[in-house]
Amino acid sequence: MVALGAGSNLEELAGQIGRHRPEVVSVGDAAKADELAKRLRANGSALPAILHGREGMLAVGTHAAADTVVSAAVGVVGLEATYEAVKLGKIVALSNKEVLVAAGELVMAAAKDAGRELLPVDSEHNAVHQCLRGGAHGEVRRLVLTASGGPFRKTPLAALEAVTPEQALAHPNWRMGHRITIDSATMMNKGFEVIEARWLFGMRPEQIDVVIHPQSTIHSMVEFVDGSVLAQLGPTDMRMPIQYALTYPERVASNQVALDWSKLRRLDFAKVSTRRFPCLRLAREALKKGGALPCALNAADEMAVAAFLERKLPFLGIPEVIERVLARTPQMRFLTMDDVLTADTEARRMAKEEVARLAVAAAAAS
């Protein structure tokens, strides 16, 4: 471990520094950097180079001694560093959705130029990657991503308006961060995964399907042209896909993660209702139009989810804000990473306006 990037969890980071002795670490801002240095000195720990912000993330992602870079930062904060790591030809284990949602075409072009494959850590794409080892690219008919359906797959549509953040954060199968848990409740995360799959695996959008699978035991499936379907099964434990990405192309034995077959009694599947989950429809529309639209989709979603968690926006206001931002976003092709970051900033500004507009409208109605 030669470099570590973190946000604000200094306690966890300090423990990792003690265990792994990295040369460089990065934290969210200058104040956190000062606090970390004080904490390490108090513990008698040797201090690595402590950086922060954009420059810190870039230093971690491009460290000369790093062969493999794990990209798992939430949001576009990890985008630029991941892109630079790809361009340098490093092995990138990708857990950050925003990298390919916001800048898929740029990032995959860089990976092609570097002669490198991105290794997916997300359980769904990791499952597809494993299944694709069973056949050639031209033999694939379609990819099938599975979705748990989140906490509201059976909730009456009329009741969704009154959903609280606490209810939306109560995911039935996975323990995740706040944003991705809300994205699971709206199924925007599955929309993001459709966009990611298009770039990761070079599939046309119409070759990527989504089905609801409440048990979350099958993580994804690949259907081949002869009708054969390969499915990857596993427990709801991220240690398995993380290990797969870090040890690929080998499979390393694990005595910690295993599927409990005694509890596996049924596997259910259902179609996805876009009336219930309009965010999936919006993601597909953004992918179809391309250019700046997927980037704006991600930025608007992040802002809308934050507003919902702060109780400034109702649950059904999330897709409404996203749709309004997409309608205002001009179609343009990204040529540089600066184009992506500029579009991201502009979409966030528009999303903030739309959140405020909906809040005013709600106040007037009441």
SULSULZI-V960755 format. One record per backbone hydrogen bond with DSSP energy under -0.5 kcal/mol. NH is the residue of the N-H (numbers start at 1). CO is the residue of the C=O. E is the energy in kcal/mol with one decimal. If there is no record, write none. Layout:
# SULSULZI-V960755
NH&CO&E ; NH&CO&E
This chain:
# SULSULZI-V960755
4&24&-1.9 ; 6&26&-3.0 ; 10&8&-2.1 ; 13&9&-2.1 ; 14&10&-2.9 ; 15&11&-1.7 ; 16&12&-2.0 ; 17&13&-2.6 ; 18&14&-2.1 ; 19&15&-1.7 ; 20&16&-3.0 ; 21&17&-2.2 ; 23&2&-1.8 ; 24&2&-1.5 ; 25&49&-2.6 ; 26&4&-2.1 ; 27&51&-1.8 ; 28&7&-2.6 ; 33&29&-1.9 ; 34&30&-2.3 ; 35&31&-2.3 ; 36&32&-2.6 ; 37&33&-2.1 ; 38&34&-2.2 ; 39&35&-2.3 ; 40&36&-2.6 ; 41&37&-2.4 ; 42&38&-2.3 ; 43&39&-1.4 ; 44&41&-1.1 ; 45&40&-2.7 ; 49&23&-2.5 ; 51&25&-2.9 ; 51&49&-0.6 ; 53&27&-2.0 ; 56&52&-1.6 ; 57&53&-2.3 ; 58&54&-2.4 ; 59&55&-2.2 ; 60&56&-2.1 ; 61&57&-2.8 ; 62&58&-1.7 ; 63&60&-1.1 ; 66&63&-1.7 ; 67&65&-0.6 ; 69&91&-3.2 ; 71&69&-0.7 ; 71&93&-2.5 ; 72&70&-0.9 ; 78&75&-1.2 ; 79&76&-1.4 ; 80&76&-0.6 ; 82&78&-1.9 ; 83&79&-2.4 ; 84&80&-2.3 ; 85&81&-2.0 ; 86&82&-2.4 ; 87&83&-2.3 ; 88&84&-1.6 ; 89&86&-1.8 ; 90&85&-2.1 ; 91&67&-2.4 ; 92&90&-0.5 ; 93&69&-2.3 ; 93&91&-0.6 ; 94&92&-0.8 ; 94&119&-2.4 ; 95&71&-3.1 ; 95&93&-0.6 ; 96&71&-1.1 ; 97&95&-0.7 ; 99&96&-0.6 ; 100&96&-0.5 ; 100&97&-0.6 ; 101&97&-2.0 ; 102&98&-2.5 ; 103&98&-0.5 ; 103&99&-1.2 ; 104&100&-1.1 ; 107&103&-2.6 ; 108&104&-2.6 ; 109&105&-1.7 ; 110&106&-1.9 ; 111&107&-2.2 ; 112&108&-2.2 ; 113&109&-2.3 ; 114&110&-2.0 ; 115&111&-0.8 ; 115&112&-0.7 ; 116&111&-2.5 ; 119&92&-2.6 ; 120&118&-0.7 ; 121&94&-3.0 ; 122&94&-0.9 ; 126&122&-2.9 ; 127&123&-1.9 ; 128&124&-2.0 ; 129&125&-2.6 ; 130&126&-1.9 ; 131&127&-2.5 ; 132&128&-2.6 ; 133&130&-1.0 ; 134&131&-2.1 ; 135&132&-1.4 ; 139&136&-1.6 ; 140&137&-1.5 ; 141&223&-2.7 ; 142&223&-1.8 ; 143&207&-3.1 ; 144&221&-3.0 ; 145&143&-0.5 ; 145&209&-3.0 ; 146&219&-1.0 ; 147&211&-2.3 ; 152&149&-0.6 ; 153&150&-0.7 ; 159&156&-1.6 ; 160&156&-0.6 ; 160&157&-1.3 ; 162&159&-0.9 ; 163&160&-1.5 ; 168&164&-2.2 ; 169&165&-1.9 ; 170&167&-1.0 ; 171&169&-1.6 ; 176&174&-0.6 ; 181&177&-1.8 ; 182&178&-2.2 ; 183&179&-2.7 ; 184&180&-1.4 ; 185&181&-1.7 ; 186&182&-2.0 ; 187&183&-0.9 ; 188&183&-1.1 ; 189&183&-1.8 ; 191&187&-1.3 ; 192&188&-2.8 ; 193&189&-2.0 ; 194&190&-1.9 ; 195&191&-1.8 ; 196&192&-2.8 ; 197&193&-2.7 ; 198&194&-1.9 ; 199&195&-1.4 ; 200&196&-3.4 ; 201&197&-2.1 ; 202&198&-0.5 ; 203&197&-0.6 ; 203&198&-0.7 ; 207&204&-2.1 ; 208&205&-1.6 ; 209&143&-3.0 ; 209&207&-0.6 ; 211&145&-2.2 ; 212&270&-3.0 ; 213&147&-3.7 ; 216&213&-1.8 ; 219&217&-0.6 ; 219&232&-2.6 ; 220&232&-0.7 ; 221&144&-2.5 ; 222&230&-2.6 ; 223&142&-2.7 ; 224&228&-3.1 ; 225&139&-2.9 ; 227&224&-2.2 ; 230&222&-2.6 ; 232&220&-2.0 ; 233&231&-0.6 ; 234&217&-2.0 ; 237&235&-2.2 ; 240&237&-1.3 ; 242&238&-1.9 ; 243&239&-2.3 ; 244&240&-2.3 ; 245&241&-2.2 ; 246&242&-2.1 ; 247&243&-1.6 ; 248&244&-1.3 ; 250&247&-1.8 ; 252&250&-0.5 ; 261&259&-1.2 ; 263&260&-1.4 ; 264&261&-0.9 ; 265&263&-1.1 ; 270&212&-1.7 ; 274&272&-0.6 ; 277&273&-2.2 ; 279&186&-0.5 ; 280&277&-1.3 ; 281&277&-0.7 ; 282&278&-2.2 ; 283&279&-2.1 ; 284&280&-2.0 ; 285&281&-2.3 ; 286&282&-2.3 ; 287&283&-2.3 ; 288&284&-2.3 ; 289&285&-2.1 ; 290&286&-2.5 ; 292&332&-0.5 ; 293&290&-1.9 ; 296&292&-2.4 ; 297&293&-2.6 ; 298&294&-2.1 ; 299&295&-2.3 ; 300&296&-2.8 ; 301&297&-2.1 ; 302&298&-2.4 ; 303&299&-2.0 ; 304&300&-2.6 ; 305&301&-2.9 ; 306&302&-1.9 ; 307&303&-2.1 ; 308&304&-2.3 ; 309&305&-2.6 ; 310&306&-1.5 ; 311&308&-1.7 ; 312&307&-3.2 ; 313&307&-0.8 ; 317&314&-1.3 ; 318&314&-0.5 ; 318&315&-1.4 ; 320&316&-0.9 ; 321&317&-2.6 ; 322&318&-2.0 ; 323&319&-2.6 ; 324&320&-2.0 ; 325&321&-2.3 ; 326&322&-2.5 ; 327&323&-2.0 ; 328&324&-1.1 ; 329&325&-0.8 ; 329&326&-0.8 ; 330&328&-0.5 ; 332&330&-0.5 ; 340&336&-1.2 ; 341&337&-2.4 ; 342&338&-2.3 ; 343&339&-2.3 ; 344&340&-2.4 ; 345&341&-2.1 ; 346&342&-2.3 ; 347&343&-2.4 ; 348&344&-2.0 ; 349&345&-2.0 ; 350&346&-2.3 ; 351&347&-2.5 ; 352&348&-2.2 ; 353&349&-1.8 ; 354&350&-2.4 ; 355&351&-2.5 ; 356&352&-2.1 ; 357&353&-2.5 ; 358&354&-2.4 ; 359&355&-2.1 ; 360&356&-2.2 ; 361&357&-2.2 ; 362&358&-2.4 ; 363&359&-2.2 ; 364&360&-2.3 ; 365&361&-2.0 ; 366&362&-1.6
